Amino acid sequence: MEIDLENAVGVQCKNSCSYVETLFECLDKGRIVVPVMNKDDGRMAATGVDSFIAPVGSGGWMSIKHTPSQSRKIAQISFTSGTEGNPKGVLLSHRNLSVVVENLVEVMSITDDIREYIGIPVYHSFGYGRCRAVAAVGGEFFIPKDGFNPIELAKMIKEGKINAISSVPSLWRTLLSNPDLIGSSGDCIKWIEIGSQFMPKDEKLQIRAMFPNAIIVQHYGLTEASRSTFLKIHDEPLDHLDSVGRPLVENSIDVNGENRILIHGENVALGVLIEGEVHPVTNRDGWMVTSDFGRVENGLLYYEGRADDIINFSGVKLSPDALELRVRLNSGIDGGYAISRIPDLERGDGILISKCSGDDTLTEQELLTEIKKAISEAGAQIGNRLKIQYVLEIPLTGPGKIQRKKLSQLFLTNTADVISITDDNQSTIFFEEVAKILNVELISDRDSFISLGGDSLSHISIAILLQKHMKAVPDDWERVSFGVLKKSISEKIKYGEYSCAQNERAPQRSDGSIDTNPSDITFFELIKEDFRSHGSDISSQGFWAVFVCRFGNWRMSVKTKALRAPLTVIYHLLSKWIQISCGIKLDYTVVLGRRVTIEHFGGIILGARKIGDDVILRQNTTLGIRSTKDLNAKPIIENNVDIGAGVVIVGNVTIGEGSRIGANTVIFTDIPPNSLVMCSPAKILPIQMR
C-alpha cells in the first residue's frame, strides 16, 4: 500500500474546539492527518511529514455540521502505544471513520438536539468519534478546558445545559462514588456512551439508576477497529451486563482456538505503519486477530483480558483485570495500584504490584492482603512471592486502559540496583529494623518515612538508627527514599556525597548575552503566536509578561552596544512594570519555547533554566533554585507540561515532556515524561467542639 505523504499534515494534539475544526477541514480537503504532540514529535519523522499545524484556543461549546466522506482513501494515521507501549501508526480510511459515526447514530438514536459533555480528550479515538457523531446530526458538544470535571459536569446537568455525556469507566467511577453530585437531576440526560475499559455489572446498574431516562451504550473496540460491539446497558437483561455487547450488521465478532477475539468489518483499519513499513492488520480471510481474550455466547462478546497481560503462575492463568475486580468487589479498593506480569524462573511468571506513591488512602499491607486473597480465590497460592514497586502514577492509554507492560519494564530496569542493595548484610538489617519500628511487613526502596505515615515516636527511633549506621544523617531524611538511605549505608558514604554523585553541579545557565528566542520563527510572528496562545486577549497579563521576555531577548540581536542601550533601558522598565502590575517575574535569561501560556497572574516567579513549547503555567507558581550554594541549579520544563496553581519546582531538575503537575505540589526531583504528579488529596476531619 502506498501512502501519499505529500498530502499529509501533522496536527498538534489539543483538547480544544480548534483541534476538531482543523481535523474536519483536513478531512474535507482530502488531507491525511497525523495527530502529534508537537513539531518535534518522532511521529512526524516516522511518517516523513513536513507540514505542521498548531491549533490555538481551548475548550468550550462547539456547533458544527460535518458530513463524513465514504472514500476508501487514507484519512488519518493515528499513532498509538496501546497497552503494550510499542508505537504504531494505524492507517484509517474515511470509510473507517464514517462507519463508526453511522453505527453510533443508529445504536443510540442520536438526534440534532443533542448537547454533549465530552469527558475524554478529543485527540483520542473515543473522544474524536463522539465529536464526529454529534457533528453528523448537527448537534452541539462541550469540550471541558481542563478535562473531565465531575463538579463542572454536575453543575451543567442541573442547569440544563447538557443532555448527553461520554467518558471512560475510570472517570465514571468518580460520579458513582459521589452520587449526591448528580442527585435527581440525572433524569434529564438522554444519551450516554461508556468507553471500552472493563466495567463490572454492578457499576453499570448504578449508572442505569443514576440516569434512568438515558440511552446508555458501552462499546468494545481498538484504535484499529473502533466500536466493534455495542452493549445497550439501558435495556439489556441483567445476565447480559457482564458482556461488552454484540456487533451491528456491518461487523462480525468471533474467537479463535486460542480464545483470541477476532474482528471483521468496515471499521477495521487498512493497516499499520511500523518503522516506515505498512503491515496488514487482517489475515487472508479479512479477520483481525486481536491481543484480547474473550468468549462469545448467544452473540454476545465477553471480554476476558489481554493475552499479553495474562500471568501464568505455576500453571494457573491469572487475569490482572479479573484480580483487580475481585479486590474491588471484596474490599472497595479501586485504583491507586496495578497488577502486572514479570519473569519468574521457578514459576513461569511472577506477579508485580505497582502502587502510586502519592496515594495514602490505603497502606501497603492492606493492599497486599486483599491482592493475596484475590489470588487465592482464583486458585493460586502466592505466599511471599509478590513484588512491589512505587510509581508516580499508573500509566494509562487515552481511553483509560492500564499499560501494564510499561510497569513491568520499569521494574526490570531497576532490578539490578535493588539486588545490589539487598545483598548487603548491613543495609538488609537496616530495612528489617525500620520495618519493626514502623510496624509494617514490607518496605520498598521507594518508600520514605513520610510515605509510610511515620509518627513522632518512630521518627526518634529511626533517627537514632540512622545515626548508628551512617556517617552523617541528612537534614531531610524523612523525605528521602529508604532505597537511597540504604545505598548510602551499604557504600559507607555520606548521604550528601551520594546525592552529588547522582545530581552533579548544574551547568552554567544562559547569561543573556545572545538572543535565545526560538530561531524557527521571526520575532513578530512569535509575538502574534503568543497573542493567540493567550486567547487573543490584549488585556492578558500572561501575554504581556511573555512579550517583555521576548523583547528582552530580541534586543540582544542588536550587536552594537550603543544602539542596544536604549532598548535595554526600555526592557528593564517594562520588566519592572510587569512585576509590579502583574505579579509575574520572568527574566529574559529564561530560554522560553513557543506557545508558552501563563493563564493567570500574581505571585508567579519563573526562574527556570528553560521552559519548553506548549507549557501552561498558573498563579502562585515558583520555579527557581533550591539552595544558594548553586545559583545555576534551576529547573528545566520540557514540552507540553501543564503546571497547576501554587506549584513549587526548585533545583537542577527536569520535568519530563507531557507531564501534568497538580496544584500546590512541591518538586525537587526529576519527573519522568508523561507523569501525573500531585499532592495527597484533602482529608475531611471532624471539628472538635469545645
Order of alpha helices (4+ residues) and beta strands (2+ residues): beta-alpha-beta-alpha-beta-beta-beta-beta-alpha-beta-alpha-beta-alpha-beta-alpha-beta-alpha-beta-beta-beta-beta-beta-beta-beta-beta-beta-beta-alpha-beta-beta-alpha-beta-alpha-alpha-alpha-alpha-alpha-alpha-alpha-alpha-beta-beta-beta-beta-beta-beta-beta-beta-beta-beta-beta-beta-beta-beta
